[in-house]
Amino acid sequence: MKNKILIVVISLIIGGTIGAGVCLINKKDLKVEEPLPAPELSEGLRGVYGIDKNINEQTIDNYLNRTDTVYRDVRMLIDTASWENKGGDRYLSGYIKGFEVIPAPYLANYKEEYIKQKEKENVSGLYTGNALFKLTDDDKYIPNYTESIDILETIFPKDKNIFIICGAGGYAGQVKNMLVSLGWDENKIRDIGGYWYYEGKNKIEIKETINGKDFYNFSKVPYYNIDFENLHKIK
């Protein structure tokens, strides 16, 4: 009996009477989430980007499959920007098992100064299409659609820990800042860095080679599609 837990189950019986039952379950069947380490920024440039020191692309395998956490990859399937000029990859060639993809550029537009900054870094062609929110020059997020906040709360539930990853960590930091600005708890959100630096055992490969040609099997990707055409624009 030392590996069993006694559970008393009380149920309401029709007619107002109370019934009680007893059952035994194994301790090993009860999943207890270990407390997460406190949020702590990395040192140097990674800290400037907002990447967490303890939970990042090097350690994320230790924090997967938690019931109190959602996992979001904020890259585009095919990014419009020339990230290859900085040693990156505009294609989502793989992701970490358990993560779901929602492109950061669909959540909020880029500020003009960010676009110019990337142009100086030889990265051009950033996405300028539809987005749920407009980011103003004074760092305010204004909804573009009546459904914007509901969609955001569905994808990033406030009652969960939220782990965010992208290619190198920049998009993830932007999304974290956005959520905090809109009222999410900063201590529940972690920028865990960039998939490009992940060397763990939970990699799902999307890039395949067929008859000597590269092919990206995006059907493997758990993806949040935002149907902008059927949303109600705020005028």
Disulfide bonds with the S-S distance in Angstrom:
none
